[in-house]
Amino acid sequence: MAAFAVQGGEYGTTDLLNLEGRVREQHDAIARLRIEVDSLARLEHALATDSATQERAARELYGMIRPGEIIYQVVPGDSSHP
């Protein structure tokens, strides 16, 4: 009877321990997502207000250059011909 009292029923001790572990995992996942959201919010604010961040994004994402700058593109050689 004692074993059934501990392990039996709809939710036994092992089920409870498993659920507690899953709750901890979900809390950790929520904490990671909050950090990611905060980071993205800071990036959004910087892109909206900081000219240096805007310039960096324009250069990296769109290949934009300033007037008078020259862009060099390095193309790998064809390895099929010696």
C-alpha positions in Angstrom: 0.0 0.0 0.0 2.9 2.4 0.8 4.5 1.9 -2.6 1.1 2.5 -4.3 0.7 5.7 -2.2 4.0 7.0 -3.4 4.1 5.7 -7.0 0.4 5.1 -7.7 -2.4 7.3 -8.8 -2.7 9.4 -11.9 0.4 11.4 -11.1 3.1 9.4 -9.2 6.3 10.7 -7.8 8.3 10.0 -11.0 5.7 11.9 -13.0 6.0 14.8 -10.6 9.8 14.8 -10.9 9.6 14.7 -14.6 7.2 17.6 -14.7 9.4 19.6 -12.4 12.3 19.0 -14.7 10.3 20.1 -17.7 9.2 23.2 -15.8 12.8 24.1 -15.1 13.7 23.6 -18.8 10.9 25.9 -19.8 12.0 28.6 -17.3 15.5 28.3 -18.8 14.1 28.6 -22.3 12.1 31.7 -21.3 15.2 33.3 -19.8 17.2 32.7 -23.0 14.3 34.1 -25.1 14.1 37.2 -22.9 17.8 37.8 -23.4 17.5 37.4 -27.2 14.5 39.8 -27.3 16.4 42.4 -25.2 19.3 42.1 -27.6 17.1 42.5 -30.7 15.3 45.5 -29.1 18.7 47.1 -28.5 19.7 46.4 -32.1 16.4 47.9 -33.3 16.9 51.0 -31.3 20.5 51.4 -32.6 19.4 50.9 -36.2 16.7 53.6 -35.7 18.9 56.2 -33.9 22.6 55.5 -34.3 24.2 56.6 -37.6 27.3 54.4 -37.2 25.1 51.3 -36.8 23.0 52.3 -39.8 26.1 52.8 -41.9 27.5 49.4 -40.8 24.3 47.7 -41.7 24.1 49.4 -45.1 27.7 48.4 -45.8 27.4 44.8 -44.6 23.8 43.9 -45.8 23.6 46.0 -49.0 27.2 46.5 -50.1 26.8 50.2 -50.1 29.9 52.4 -50.3 30.7 56.1 -49.8 31.3 58.4 -52.7 34.9 58.1 -53.8 35.5 54.6 -52.3 36.4 51.7 -54.5 35.1 48.3 -53.8 37.2 45.2 -54.6 35.7 41.9 -55.1 37.9 38.8 -54.7 36.8 36.0 -56.9 38.3 32.5 -56.2 40.2 31.1 -59.1 38.9 28.1 -61.1 40.4 25.0 -59.6 39.6 22.8 -62.6 42.3 24.4 -64.8 45.9 24.3 -63.8 
